[in-house]
Amino acid sequence: MVATLLTLMFSTGSDEFGERKAFFGSLVFETVEKDNGATGITTGIDNPVPIIVLFLVLTVILTMVQIIYRGLKQRRDQLLNETPGN
């Protein structure tokens, strides 16, 4: 998400003003022209739901990978203990 926000920041031209959204509308990058000619920048989270869903999906996937790894390691140890000569 940080990379997406950085991409939004650096893909905005120097004369472009307005709001840009990314990652299903959850990240916002807005540039506005101030009264004195300076450029004001605002970044933030507009909708946290996609970020929460991503976190939950990654947590489930990583947990499943860890459970599968432990099961395979346990099966390997079991097979090594069953071989003659050990």
C-alpha positions as CSV (number, residue, x, y, z in Angstrom):
1,M,0.0,0.0,0.0
2,V,2.9,2.3,0.6
3,A,4.2,1.6,-2.9
4,T,0.8,2.4,-4.3
5,L,0.7,5.7,-2.4
6,L,4.2,6.6,-3.5
7,T,3.1,5.8,-7.1
8,L,0.2,8.2,-6.8
9,M,2.5,10.9,-5.4
10,F,5.1,10.7,-8.1
11,S,2.6,10.1,-11.0
12,T,0.9,13.5,-10.4
13,G,2.3,16.2,-12.6
14,S,3.4,19.6,-11.3
15,D,0.4,21.3,-12.9
16,E,-2.2,18.7,-12.0
17,F,-4.5,19.4,-9.1
18,G,-7.3,17.2,-7.8
19,E,-7.9,14.0,-5.9
20,R,-6.6,10.6,-6.9
21,K,-7.6,7.3,-5.4
22,A,-6.0,3.9,-5.5
23,F,-6.4,0.4,-4.0
24,F,-10.2,0.1,-4.5
25,G,-10.7,3.7,-3.3
26,S,-9.1,3.2,0.1
27,L,-6.0,5.4,-0.4
28,V,-6.3,9.1,-1.3
29,F,-3.8,11.6,-2.6
30,E,-5.0,15.1,-3.2
31,T,-3.2,18.2,-4.4
32,V,-4.7,21.7,-4.2
33,E,-3.3,25.0,-5.3
34,K,-3.2,27.4,-2.3
35,D,-3.8,31.2,-2.5
36,N,-0.1,32.1,-2.5
37,G,0.6,29.8,-5.5
38,A,2.0,26.9,-3.3
39,T,0.8,23.4,-3.7
40,G,-0.9,21.7,-0.8
41,I,-0.8,17.9,-0.5
42,T,-3.1,15.6,1.5
43,T,-2.7,11.9,1.8
44,G,-4.7,9.4,3.8
45,I,-7.2,6.6,4.0
46,D,-10.6,7.2,2.7
47,N,-12.1,3.7,3.1
48,P,-10.4,1.2,5.4
49,V,-12.5,-1.8,4.4
50,P,-10.2,-3.0,1.5
51,I,-7.2,-2.7,3.7
52,I,-8.8,-4.7,6.5
53,V,-9.9,-7.4,4.0
54,L,-6.4,-7.6,2.6
55,F,-4.9,-8.0,6.1
56,L,-7.4,-10.8,6.9
57,V,-6.8,-12.6,3.7
58,L,-3.0,-12.5,4.1
59,T,-3.4,-13.7,7.7
60,V,-5.5,-16.7,6.6
61,I,-3.0,-17.6,3.8
62,L,0.0,-17.3,6.0
63,T,-1.6,-19.3,8.8
64,M,-2.5,-22.0,6.3
65,V,1.0,-22.1,4.9
66,Q,2.4,-22.5,8.4
67,I,0.0,-25.3,9.3
68,I,0.8,-27.2,6.0
69,Y,4.5,-26.7,6.6
70,R,4.3,-28.1,10.2
71,G,2.2,-31.1,8.9
72,L,4.7,-31.9,6.2
73,K,7.6,-31.6,8.6
74,Q,5.9,-33.9,11.1
75,R,5.2,-36.4,8.3
76,R,8.8,-36.3,7.2
77,D,10.0,-36.9,10.7
78,Q,7.6,-39.8,11.0
79,L,8.8,-41.4,7.7
80,L,12.5,-40.9,8.8
81,N,11.8,-42.7,12.1
82,E,10.1,-45.6,10.3
83,T,13.1,-46.4,8.0
84,P,15.3,-49.3,9.1
85,G,18.7,-48.3,10.4
86,N,17.5,-45.3,12.5
